[in-house]
Amino acid sequence: MRRRDFIGIVSSAAAWPLAARAQQPAMPVIGFITLGSSDASAGWAAAFRQGLGESGYAEGQNVTIEYHWLEGRYDVLPTLMADLVRRRVAVIATPVTTAAALAAKAATNTIPIIFGVGEDPVKLGLVASLARPGGNATGINFFLQEIVAKRFEILLQLQPKPGRISVLLNPADPMVAETTLREVQEAARAIALPINILKASTSSEIDAAFAALVSERADALFVASSNYFHSRRVQLAVLAARYRIPVILPQRDFVEAGGLMSYGTDITDSIRQVGIYAGKVLKGTKPADLPVAQSTKFEFVINLQTARSLGIDLPATLLTRADKVIE
């Protein structure tokens, strides 16, 4: 999609032209919100449109999609949601960000919200139950807690086995950071493995975190899930190569950008399901009547070329378990 087709990064609702806000759209409007960038998340938008298409909706023909790429700007979420509610968009879609889903839920109890979250949406207060959401929100749950433990276990199977692991978190996404930290600390404590916590929410902080790996003498790096880290996946891959550090990452996109390995939900498929649900709501189904779906597709991906460049001899047990090996 051409860049001018995107609404772009939202710095404040006041920045939008008054005339545009005053227009009554001829088609229903979906507000699509991610914390990444338009370029880095173009595949996610395509997956969402695919899901909409499976429900009978095509962008520009019978639905309008407003893309809001926040590039890690969590602080603008309340203003953005307030504007979407004020303009009475048909659906708010937050396919990969818990913070965006919670901001939408705080802003409205009437406009349908279709979310994608890694945590339990019942505990988050987004729905009354998975089977009967009961309010104006429903969506996809992709099991962040369970994935963290599995990802950590895979990292321990490297040869040579890591003696010290660093964990990179994004403090701007506190719920994901807290869940990741809790699960990693529990797993490391069980085997008396020392870990070091690094935090980054900007490009320069990512640079500093990798530089700190040298002083911390880390043998491997565990990168937590984060929309912002997804948008900086090329930077992460370049730094890992520069510092010759094996890294396990959240999703396939990171590995395709040059990262070593990833284990996680097939996010693209989850976002497609968010698009399907959005289309069903546009057709008149209430979110309360759409059970929260749970991801069933998980991927373990290895970049063998990156392993060779790092001088890592991956165990055959890992290679045979991989769903995809990039040569």
Protein Blocks (a to p, Z undefined) as FASTA:
>chain_A
ZZklpgbjcfbfklpcfklmmpccfbdcdddddfbdfklmmmmmmmmmmmmmmnopaehk
lpccddddeehpamlmmmmmmmmmmnopabdcdfkbmklmmmmmmmpckbccddddfbdf
klnopambfklnopabdcddehlmlmmmmmmmmmmmpccddfbdcddddfklmmlmmmmm
mmmmmmmmmnopacdddddfbfklmmmmmmmmmmnopabdcddddfklmmmmmmmmmmmm
mnopacddfblklmmnopabdcdddfklmmmmmmmmmmmmmnopafklmccdddfbdcdd
ddfklmmmnopacdfklmmmpmbdcZZ
